[in-house]
Amino acid sequence: MLDWVVKLTHTPGDMTAADLQSLRDVGFSDRDILDIAEVTAYYAYVNRIADGLGVKTEDWIPDDN
């Protein structure tokens, strides 16, 4: 699942039906896959909004940039 999420995050245009099948093969249902995709997409969306608006992280969160 995490490999799938990394691929979706970094190279979404490269996703194929085989990628979905790899999740099904290890027991994820289509609903599970939808949930995984939605959480991944939401996280990317929120981070891009925050970055685009210059939102600063809390002081206790290390800044890796």
The first five atom37 places (N, CA, C, CB, O) and aatype in JSON, in Angstrom:
{
  "aatype": [12, 10, 3, 17, 19, 19, 11, 10, 16, 8, 16, 14, 7, 3, 12, 16, 0, 0, 3, 10, 5, 15, 10, 1, 3, 19, 7, 13, 15, 3, 1, 3, 9, 10, 3, 9, 0, 6, 19, 16, 0, 18, 18, 0, 18, 19, 2, 1, 9, 0, 3, 7, 10, 7, 19, 11, 16, 6, 3, 17, 9, 14, 3, 3, 2],
  "atom_mask": [
    [1, 1, 1, 1, 1],
    [1, 1, 1, 1, 1],
    [1, 1, 1, 1, 1],
    [1, 1, 1, 1, 1],
    [1, 1, 1, 1, 1],
    [1, 1, 1, 1, 1],
    [1, 1, 1, 1, 1],
    [1, 1, 1, 1, 1],
    [1, 1, 1, 1, 1],
    [1, 1, 1, 1, 1],
    [1, 1, 1, 1, 1],
    [1, 1, 1, 1, 1],
    [1, 1, 1, 0, 1],
    [1, 1, 1, 1, 1],
    [1, 1, 1, 1, 1],
    [1, 1, 1, 1, 1],
    [1, 1, 1, 1, 1],
    [1, 1, 1, 1, 1],
    [1, 1, 1, 1, 1],
    [1, 1, 1, 1, 1],
    [1, 1, 1, 1, 1],
    [1, 1, 1, 1, 1],
    [1, 1, 1, 1, 1],
    [1, 1, 1, 1, 1],
    [1, 1, 1, 1, 1],
    [1, 1, 1, 1, 1],
    [1, 1, 1, 0, 1],
    [1, 1, 1, 1, 1],
    [1, 1, 1, 1, 1],
    [1, 1, 1, 1, 1],
    [1, 1, 1, 1, 1],
    [1, 1, 1, 1, 1],
    [1, 1, 1, 1, 1],
    [1, 1, 1, 1, 1],
    [1, 1, 1, 1, 1],
    [1, 1, 1, 1, 1],
    [1, 1, 1, 1, 1],
    [1, 1, 1, 1, 1],
    [1, 1, 1, 1, 1],
    [1, 1, 1, 1, 1],
    [1, 1, 1, 1, 1],
    [1, 1, 1, 1, 1],
    [1, 1, 1, 1, 1],
    [1, 1, 1, 1, 1],
    [1, 1, 1, 1, 1],
    [1, 1, 1, 1, 1],
    [1, 1, 1, 1, 1],
    [1, 1, 1, 1, 1],
    [1, 1, 1, 1, 1],
    [1, 1, 1, 1, 1],
    [1, 1, 1, 1, 1],
    [1, 1, 1, 0, 1],
    [1, 1, 1, 1, 1],
    [1, 1, 1, 0, 1],
    [1, 1, 1, 1, 1],
    [1, 1, 1, 1, 1],
    [1, 1, 1, 1, 1],
    [1, 1, 1, 1, 1],
    [1, 1, 1, 1, 1],
    [1, 1, 1, 1, 1],
    [1, 1, 1, 1, 1],
    [1, 1, 1, 1, 1],
    [1, 1, 1, 1, 1],
    [1, 1, 1, 1, 1],
    [1, 1, 1, 1, 1]
  ],
  "atom_positions": [
    [[0.82, -1.18, 0.0], [0.0, 0.0, 0.0], [0.87, 1.25, 0.0], [-0.93, -0.01, 1.19], [0.6, 2.19, -0.75]],
    [[1.9, 1.28, 0.82], [2.72, 2.48, 0.88], [3.47, 2.73, -0.42], [3.7, 2.38, 2.04], [3.65, 3.88, -0.82]],
    [[3.91, 1.67, -1.08], [4.53, 1.85, -2.4], [3.54, 2.46, -3.38], [5.05, 0.5, -2.94], [3.92, 3.31, -4.19]],
    [[2.29, 2.04, -3.34], [1.24, 2.56, -4.2], [1.02, 4.05, -3.92], [-0.07, 1.78, -3.99], [0.89, 4.84, -4.85]],
    [[1.0, 4.42, -2.63], [0.8, 5.81, -2.23], [1.97, 6.68, -2.71], [0.65, 5.91, -0.7], [1.76, 7.79, -3.2]],
    [[3.18, 6.18, -2.57], [4.35, 6.93, -3.04], [4.26, 7.16, -4.54], [5.66, 6.19, -2.68], [4.52, 8.26, -5.02]],
    [[3.9, 6.12, -5.29], [3.78, 6.26, -6.74], [2.68, 7.25, -7.09], [3.51, 4.9, -7.4], [2.87, 8.09, -7.97]],
    [[1.53, 7.17, -6.43], [0.44, 8.1, -6.69], [0.86, 9.53, -6.38], [-0.79, 7.72, -5.86], [0.46, 10.46, -7.08]],
    [[1.66, 9.71, -5.35], [2.1, 11.04, -4.95], [3.14, 11.61, -5.91], [2.67, 10.99, -3.54], [3.04, 12.77, -6.31]],
    [[4.11, 10.81, -6.27], [5.24, 11.31, -7.07], [5.01, 11.24, -8.58], [6.47, 10.54, -6.72], [5.47, 12.12, -9.31]],
    [[4.33, 10.22, -9.05], [4.15, 10.05, -10.5], [2.72, 9.59, -10.79], [5.18, 9.04, -11.07], [2.53, 8.48, -11.3]],
    [[1.74, 10.41, -10.49], [0.35, 9.98, -10.66], [0.0, 9.59, -12.09], [-0.57, 11.08, -10.21], [-0.87, 8.73, -12.29]],
    [[0.63, 10.18, -13.07], [0.35, 9.85, -14.46], [0.81, 8.47, -14.87], [0.0, 0.0, 0.0], [0.42, 7.97, -15.92]],
    [[1.63, 7.86, -14.04], [2.15, 6.51, -14.34], [1.31, 5.4, -13.73], [3.56, 6.39, -13.85], [1.62, 4.22, -13.91]],
    [[0.25, 5.74, -13.0], [-0.58, 4.72, -12.38], [-1.31, 3.92, -13.46], [-1.6, 5.36, -11.4], [-1.76, 4.47, -14.46]],
    [[-1.41, 2.61, -13.25], [-2.05, 1.72, -14.21], [-3.02, 0.78, -13.49], [-0.99, 0.91, -15.0], [-3.08, 0.73, -12.26]],
    [[-3.76, 0.04, -14.28], [-4.67, -0.96, -13.71], [-3.88, -2.0, -12.91], [-5.49, -1.65, -14.82], [-4.39, -2.55, -11.93]],
    [[-2.66, -2.27, -13.32], [-1.83, -3.24, -12.6], [-1.52, -2.76, -11.18], [-0.52, -3.5, -13.36], [-1.4, -3.56, -10.26]],
    [[-1.39, -1.45, -11.02], [-1.16, -0.92, -9.67], [-2.36, -1.19, -8.77], [-0.88, 0.59, -9.73], [-2.2, -1.56, -7.61]],
    [[-3.56, -0.99, -9.31], [-4.76, -1.31, -8.54], [-4.82, -2.79, -8.21], [-6.02, -0.89, -9.31], [-5.16, -3.19, -7.09]],
    [[-4.5, -3.6, -9.19], [-4.56, -5.05, -8.99], [-3.59, -5.5, -7.9], [-4.26, -5.79, -10.29], [-3.87, -6.44, -7.16]],
    [[-2.44, -4.83, -7.81], [-1.47, -5.2, -6.78], [-2.06, -5.0, -5.38], [-0.18, -4.38, -6.92], [-1.75, -5.77, -4.47]],
    [[-2.9, -4.0, -5.21], [-3.56, -3.81, -3.92], [-4.64, -4.85, -3.69], [-4.17, -2.41, -3.84], [-4.79, -5.37, -2.59]],
    [[-5.39, -5.15, -4.74], [-6.42, -6.19, -4.61], [-5.8, -7.55, -4.28], [-7.24, -6.29, -5.92], [-6.35, -8.32, -3.5]],
    [[-4.65, -7.81, -4.87], [-3.98, -9.11, -4.66], [-3.57, -9.34, -3.21], [-2.75, -9.2, -5.55], [-3.44, -10.49, -2.78]],
    [[-3.36, -8.26, -2.46], [-2.99, -8.42, -1.05], [-4.17, -8.2, -0.12], [-1.87, -7.46, -0.69], [-4.0, -8.1, 1.1]],
    [[-5.39, -8.12, -0.7], [-6.58, -8.14, 0.12], [-7.33, -6.83, 0.28], [0.0, 0.0, 0.0], [-8.33, -6.79, 1.0]],
    [[-6.89, -5.76, -0.37], [-7.63, -4.51, -0.27], [-8.86, -4.55, -1.18], [-6.74, -3.32, -0.64], [-8.77, -4.97, -2.34]],
    [[-9.98, -4.12, -0.65], [-11.21, -4.04, -1.45], [-11.17, -2.75, -2.28], [-12.49, -4.09, -0.54], [-10.33, -1.88, -2.06]],
    [[-12.09, -2.64, -3.22], [-12.16, -1.41, -4.0], [-12.49, -0.23, -3.09], [-13.22, -1.54, -5.11], [-11.99, 0.87, -3.33]],
    [[-13.31, -0.42, -2.08], [-13.61, 0.65, -1.12], [-12.35, 1.05, -0.36], [-14.71, 0.21, -0.13], [-12.1, 2.23, -0.14]],
    [[-11.55, 0.06, 0.04], [-10.28, 0.35, 0.72], [-9.38, 1.2, -0.18], [-9.56, -0.96, 1.11], [-8.78, 2.18, 0.27]],
    [[-9.3, 0.82, -1.45], [-8.44, 1.53, -2.39], [-8.93, 2.96, -2.58], [-8.4, 0.79, -3.75], [-8.13, 3.88, -2.66]],
    [[-10.24, 3.14, -2.65], [-10.8, 4.49, -2.75], [-10.41, 5.31, -1.52], [-12.33, 4.42, -2.89], [-10.0, 6.46, -1.65]],
    [[-10.54, 4.73, -0.35], [-10.17, 5.44, 0.88], [-8.7, 5.83, 0.87], [-10.48, 4.58, 2.12], [-8.34, 6.95, 1.23]],
    [[-7.84, 4.91, 0.46], [-6.4, 5.18, 0.4], [-6.12, 6.32, -0.58], [-5.62, 3.9, -0.02], [-5.34, 7.22, -0.28]],
    [[-6.76, 6.28, -1.74], [-6.55, 7.32, -2.75], [-7.06, 8.67, -2.24], [-7.27, 6.95, -4.07], [-6.4, 9.69, -2.44]],
    [[-8.21, 8.68, -1.58], [-8.76, 9.94, -1.08], [-7.89, 10.55, 0.01], [-10.16, 9.71, -0.54], [-7.67, 11.76, 0.0]],
    [[-7.39, 9.75, 0.92], [-6.52, 10.28, 1.97], [-5.22, 10.81, 1.37], [-6.23, 9.18, 3.03], [-4.74, 11.86, 1.76]],
    [[-4.67, 10.07, 0.42], [-3.44, 10.5, -0.24], [-3.66, 11.83, -0.97], [-2.95, 9.42, -1.23], [-2.85, 12.75, -0.84]],
    [[-4.73, 11.92, -1.73], [-5.02, 13.14, -2.49], [-5.32, 14.31, -1.56], [-6.21, 12.9, -3.44], [-4.87, 15.43, -1.82]],
    [[-6.05, 14.08, -0.49], [-6.38, 15.16, 0.44], [-5.12, 15.7, 1.1], [-7.36, 14.66, 1.5], [-4.96, 16.91, 1.24]],
    [[-4.23, 14.81, 1.51], [-2.98, 15.23, 2.15], [-2.17, 16.09, 1.19], [-2.16, 14.0, 2.6], [-1.64, 17.13, 1.59]],
    [[-2.07, 15.67, -0.07], [-1.34, 16.45, -1.06], [-2.01, 17.81, -1.28], [-1.24, 15.68, -2.4], [-1.33, 18.84, -1.35]],
    [[-3.32, 17.82, -1.37], [-4.08, 19.05, -1.58], [-3.84, 20.05, -0.44], [-5.58, 18.74, -1.71], [-3.51, 21.21, -0.68]],
    [[-4.02, 19.59, 0.77], [-3.88, 20.47, 1.93], [-2.46, 21.02, 2.03], [-4.24, 19.72, 3.22], [-2.27, 22.2, 2.33]],
    [[-1.47, 20.19, 1.77], [-0.1, 20.66, 1.83], [0.2, 21.68, 0.75], [0.85, 19.49, 1.7], [0.93, 22.64, 0.99]],
    [[-0.35, 21.5, -0.45], [-0.12, 22.48, -1.51], [-0.81, 23.8, -1.21], [-0.62, 21.93, -2.85], [-0.25, 24.86, -1.5]],
    [[-2.0, 23.75, -0.64], [-2.67, 24.98, -0.23], [-1.85, 25.7, 0.83], [-4.1, 24.67, 0.3], [-1.61, 26.9, 0.73]],
    [[-1.41, 24.97, 1.84], [-0.63, 25.56, 2.92], [0.68, 26.14, 2.38], [-0.33, 24.52, 4.01], [1.05, 27.27, 2.72]],
    [[1.37, 25.4, 1.54], [2.62, 25.89, 0.97], [2.38, 27.12, 0.09], [3.31, 24.79, 0.14], [3.13, 28.09, 0.14]],
    [[1.33, 27.07, -0.7], [1.01, 28.17, -1.6], [0.64, 29.45, -0.87], [0.0, 0.0, 0.0], [0.89, 30.55, -1.37]],
    [[0.05, 29.32, 0.3], [-0.35, 30.48, 1.09], [0.7, 30.89, 2.12], [-1.65, 30.21, 1.78], [0.51, 31.86, 2.85]],
    [[1.8, 30.14, 2.15], [2.87, 30.48, 3.09], [2.56, 30.17, 4.53], [0.0, 0.0, 0.0], [3.11, 30.81, 5.43]],
    [[1.69, 29.2, 4.76], [1.34, 28.82, 6.13], [2.58, 28.23, 6.81], [0.15, 27.8, 6.15], [3.23, 27.34, 6.27]],
    [[2.87, 28.73, 7.97], [4.02, 28.24, 8.74], [3.58, 27.13, 9.68], [4.68, 29.4, 9.54], [2.45, 27.13, 10.18]],
    [[4.46, 26.18, 9.9], [4.16, 25.09, 10.82], [4.3, 25.56, 12.27], [5.09, 23.88, 10.56], [4.92, 26.59, 12.54]],
    [[3.73, 24.81, 13.16], [3.87, 25.1, 14.59], [5.34, 25.0, 14.98], [3.01, 24.12, 15.44], [6.12, 24.31, 14.32]],
    [[5.73, 25.7, 16.03], [7.12, 25.72, 16.47], [7.66, 24.34, 16.82], [7.26, 26.63, 17.65], [8.85, 24.09, 16.66]],
    [[6.79, 23.45, 17.3], [7.25, 22.13, 17.72], [7.43, 21.17, 16.55], [6.27, 21.55, 18.71], [7.92, 20.06, 16.74]],
    [[7.05, 21.57, 15.35], [7.2, 20.72, 14.17], [8.49, 21.09, 13.46], [5.98, 20.86, 13.21], [8.67, 22.25, 13.08]],
    [[9.41, 20.13, 13.28], [10.68, 20.45, 12.62], [10.43, 20.87, 11.16], [11.63, 19.23, 12.67], [9.59, 20.29, 10.47]],
    [[11.15, 21.87, 10.71], [11.04, 22.36, 9.34], [12.16, 21.73, 8.52], [11.11, 23.92, 9.28], [13.33, 22.07, 8.68]],
    [[11.8, 20.8, 7.62], [12.78, 20.09, 6.82], [13.19, 20.85, 5.56], [12.23, 18.74, 6.43], [14.04, 20.39, 4.81]],
    [[12.59, 22.01, 5.33], [12.89, 22.76, 4.1], [14.1, 23.62, 4.25], [11.73, 23.62, 3.7], [14.49, 24.31, 3.31]]
  ]
}
